[in-house]
Each structure stands twice: as C-alpha cells, then as structure tokens.
C-alpha cells in the first residue's frame, strides 16, 4: 500500500476484517510501528464512539498466534469471496492486492481496458478482473455472477468506483449544469445502488449475510 492511498485501503481491510472475523477477536492499542490513522476510518470510528486502532498481532498478514479466548487465530480473509467495484486502480487496486495476499478470492471491476490488463497482471491468476462501467446495472450483476460461478457465492462487496464530475459540468450550484448533475449522480450514487443491490440479492439467495463497504470522498461533503 502506497502514499495517501494506504490509510483508506487499510480502512477497507479493517472493516471487512471486523465483519468477517471469527468471534473472539479484539481491537487493541496500536503497535508502535502502526501509527494511528488521522483520517478516514479513524475519524469514522471516533464518530461511532470508539477510536479504531490497529494491533500488530491482529494484522491481516499474521496467520499465527492465539486469540484472547485461547483458540488458534485464523486469517479471517482467507477464502472469502470479494467483489471490488473500481478495483483496477488506486484505492481499489491496493485493496484487491491486499485481499489476494491475505488469501481472499477477488473479482475486480474497472472501466479502462489498460487498467484492467495491468491489474490482472498484478493480481495474478487467483483473481478475476473484468472491464465494465459501474454506472450500468449489468456490470455489478456480471461481477457477482463471476464470483458465484467461480467460487459458489459472494461474501463481501467493496465499492470504490466514483470520482469528480467536473469534466461533465459539475461544480458550484450556480455553475452546475443539468448534464453535470446527471453524470455526477450516476457515477457516484447510481453506480453504488447497482452494486449494493446485486450484492444483497446474492446474499439473500445464499440464505445468509455478507459485508458491504461503500467508500465515500471529500467530494461528498
């Protein structure tokens, strides 16, 4: 994980870790070499009334040790089936690589063909990388279907697809065009609706639950 993307990618892994972890895990004080995040999940955790911290012994790359209840610690991400919308560049690709390293099975979706090809090389043959437009309903459906076909189901969705709509006419209210409004809403809200709907439908079809993480942005404030 590199540069400013690392904190948010760690946040994604952290929330998935909490949702997918076996019972008995704890949130402990951070180890010295894991500085407390100052943005993103740290601020979100404070808003929830608890400061989110990272404990070296619970790091997603650590597969050994014993939990506080005396049972062997396991890697909660190993074998999990995760779809990542916006998973071929930036935060999404960072998270996809971390999940693959942790033993998860990943379907990553991206818009640009060149990013799709590059991501497939980086993630290797244990992941599926699909090209598609997140603002089209069939894209999320195809990603979920790929996970079901390849691995029999879906355990989690990470939606990080989105971005600025300035190129289409988004901006301050007095400058915002109708086209800019529609394009920005479709990119950042409609795409999320499509992916969340596809994931939840699959969770219900499986007869169980799953984890959904929707990444927002400073542009949402």
N, C-alpha and C positions, 0 to 999 in steps of 0.2 A: 504494500500500500504506500502510495507516494504523495508528497506535498499536502495541499489542503484537502485532498480527497480522503485522506486516511481516517480522520475523525468520523466523517459521515459513513464511510464504509464500515468502520468498526461499530458504529451505532446500529447499522443494519444487522450485522452479525450478532450484536449483543441482544437485540430484541428477538431475533429468531432463536438465539440460544435460550432465552428465558421461556419462550413459548414452546420450544421443542425439547427442553432439557428433561431428564428424569427427575422424579421427586427426590428431594434431599440436597439439592444444590443450594448454595448460599451466595449472597452478594457480600463481599468483604472489602476491607480497606485496600486501596490500590498499592501494588508493589512500587518501589521507588523508581524503577525504570519505566513504569507505565503512568505518565503524567495524567492528572485529572483533566478530562476534556472541558474546555471552556465554552463550547458552543454545541449546537445540535442536541445529541441525546443527553448531555449533562444538564443543559437548561431544561429540557423536557422532563427529565427525572426530577429536577427541583420543583417544577410546576406540579408534579404528582405528589410532592411531599417527601420524596426520598432522593438523596443525591446518588446518582448512578456512578459506581466505581468499578474498577477492574482489578481482579486479583490474579496474579501470575499463575497460581495453581489451578485456576479455572479457565486459563487461556484456551482458545479453541484448538490450538496446536498441541496441547498437552493431553495425551491419551492415558496417562498413568495416574497413580495415586489412589487415595482413599477419601471418600466423602465423609462429612461430619457424622453421618449415621453409621459409619463403619462398613458400608458396602463399597465395592470397587467402583471407581469413577470410570465412566464411559464417555465417548465422544458423541454428544447428542446430535451432531450434524451428519455423522457417517450414515450413508444410506438414505438420507432424506431426499425427497424429490422436489426440486425448487424451480419455479419459472421466474425469470427476471426480464421484465419489460424495460427496454433501454439498457440491455446488458452487454452491448458490444463496444462501449467506450466509457471513459470517465468513471463515475461512481459505480455504475452498473457492472462494468468490466472488472473493476477492483473487487467488488463483492463476489462476482462469479468466480474469479480466480481463488479467492479465499475459501469459498464454499467447496470448490473442487479439491483444493488442498486438504480440507477437513474431511473429505470423503463423501460429500454430498453429490447427488446427480442433478445436473443443471441443464435447463433449456433456456438459452439466452436469445433475446429477440432484439434486433436493431434495424434501423432504417437504411443506412448507407451500405451498399454492397461491399465497398472496400473495407469498412469496419467489420462486417460480417466475416469476410475471409480472414482478416487479421486475427479476430477474436477466436475463430475456430483453430487457428494455428497455436495460439497461446493457451487455449483451454484443453486442447488435445482431444482424443477420440472418446473420452468418457463423457463429453458434453455434446449437446446438440445446439447449433447456432443457426437461427432462422432469420431470413430477411423479411421484414414486413413493416407496415405503417400502423402504429399503435392507435391512430385515430379511426381505423377501420375495424368493425366488430369481429370480422373473421380472423384477424391477426391473433388476438388473445385466445380465441377458440382453437386455432391451429396449435398454439404453444401448449395449451393444456392437453389437447389430443395427442401431441407428441410425447408428453410425459406419461400419459396413460398407456399409449401403445408400447413405448419402450420399457416402462417400469411398473405398469399396473396401477398408477394413481398419481396423486399430487399431494404434497404436504405443506407447501408454502409458496406464496407469491410475493415478490419484491418489485414494486412498481416505481421506477425512477425515470421513466420516459417523460419528457416535457422540455420546456425551455421558454425563451423570450419570444414574444410575438411581434417585436418591433419591426421586423422585416415586412410584416403584412399590414402594418398600420396601427399597432398597439402603441399606447403612450398615455400621457396625461389626459384627463377627461375631455378637455377642450380640443385635444388633437386626435383623440381616438376615433378611428373610422369604423363603419359597420363591418367591413371585411376584417379589420384588425381584431375587433371584438369576437367575431365568429371563429377566426383562426386560432386565437389565443385560448379561447374557451375549449375548442375541440382538442387542441394539443395538450392542455393541462388538466382538464376536467373530464371531458367526454372519454378520452383515452383511458383514464383511471376507472371510470364507470364500466367500460367494456371489460377491462382486465379483471376487476374485482367481481363482476357478475359471472364471468366464465369460471373463475376460481371457486367461488362459493357454490355454484351449481355442481361442480365436481366434488367438492367436499360433502355436499348433501347426498350426491349419488353414491359416494363411498360409505355413507352411513356414519360418518364421523366428522371431526373438526379439522381445522388447519390454521395456518398463520398467514396473515396479510400485513405487509408493511408498505405504506404509501409515503414516499419521500416528497416533502414539500420544498420550498425555496424561499429565499429572501424576497423574491418577486411576489410572493403571496401576501406580504404584509402591506 
